[in-house]
Amino acid sequence: MQMSPELTKKLTAAVDGMPAFPKSVQRVLELTRDVNSMPKDLVEVIDKDPVLTVKILKVVNSAYYSLPKQITSVGHSVVYLGFNTIKNLALSIAAIGMLPKTNEAGFDGQQYLLHSLATAAIAKQVALKAGDADPMDCFIAGLLHDFGKVVLAQFMPAEFRHALQASEKNGTSLHLALRETLGVDHAVVGAMLVEKWRFAPHLVETIRHQYGPELADSDMIACVFAANQISKKLAFGFAGNLLVEEFPPAVVKRLGGTLDEVIASLGDLNPLFEEAKIFSKI
């Protein structure tokens, strides 16, 4: 997608206006990619970030997990809930911390958050059941797949609101409405942002090429595309786009089934959504 120099300049300024990803969470991401990392490494990183520690303990001690006793340390949290849950939680807290409190586009941040957290959890489940994509990478890509919408809602609210209204009125996909309105969609903007946050190149490319003719053929993109459609179909949150797309042939081939078949293979997804609700209230 070719952008005019003026639009490129405008989007770069918008992306630069977003806060930096916290250093502690960057370190959590590095540990995620390090096959030799141990739970104690994760605990050490989180312990050095008091805000992250307080928020993790708040979730761990919530009624949802119903643990037998009050958990007072990150180390005990890892023992009770496991390395992966605490990693997911740390990343979710960081993403939530990036969200502006309000925007002028009429974009519902809380519903957006639920959609993103549900998509992250489902992408991880799809990766565990089908394909060769790394489940943790799929969780991260699912969590951040729509973050370009946050940038546009904050820095180009009039144009974003217009695209939201056009998408709803015409029953078309939001990314197509954004291309009509702005000349670019949120996937491109999201990729610019995660590149700024220094995420791995394959995560950047997954976010950039998750739609339409640009939909690239990879296991990770198949998992994130599928999770996004499943979240929309089951109404797990709402990120401004009502249109549920059937799986293109490349995604069917990689995941071994259509949208409905993959949903059926995953079983009851409500517990994932309930956990997403807990994470979203941090």
VENNORTA-V695598 format. One line per field, one symbol per residue. ss: DSSP state (A for helix, B for strand, O for the rest). phi: phi as a letter, one per 40 degrees, with the letter a starting at -180 (. if undefined). psi: psi as a letter, one per 40 degrees, with the letter a starting at -180 (. if undefined). A space follows every 10 residues. Layout:
ss: ???
phi: ???
psi: ???
This chain:
ss: OOOOAAAAAA AAAAAAOOOO OOAAAAAAAA AAAOOOOOAA AAAAAAAOOA AAAAAAAAAA OOOOOOOOOO OOOAAAAAAA AOAAAAAAAA AAAAAAAAOO OOOOOOOOAA AAAAAAAAAA AAAAAAAAAO OOOOAAAAAA AAAAOOAAAA AAAAAOAAAA AAAAAAAAAA OOOAAAAAAA AAOOOAAAAA AAAAAAOOOO AAAAAAAAOO OAAAOOOOAA AAAAAAAAAA AAAOOOOOOO OOOOOOOOAA AAAAAOOOAA AAAAAAOOOA AAAAAAAAAA OO
phi: .cbcdccdcc cccccccccc cddccdcdcc cdcccccbdc cccdccdcbc ccddcccccd cccdcfccac cbacdcdccc bgdccccdcc cccccccccc cbaccgcccc cdcdcccccc ccdcccccca gbccdcccdc cccbcbcdcc ccccbbcccc cccdcccccc gbcccccccc cbgabccccc cccccccgcc dcccccccbc bfccdccacc ccccdccccc dcccfcgabg bcccccccdc cdcccgicdc ccdcccgccd dccccdccdc cc
psi: hhiidddddd ddddddeiii hidddddddd ddehdeiidd dddddddegd dddddddddd eiddefidih heiddddddd eidddddddd dddddddehi diieefhhdd dddddddddd dddddddddi ieihdddddd dddededddd ddddefdddd ddddddddde fiiddddddd ddeiiddddd ddddddefii ddddddddfe iadehigidd dddddddddd dddefgahfe hdhhhihidd ddddefiidd dddddeahed ddddddddde e.
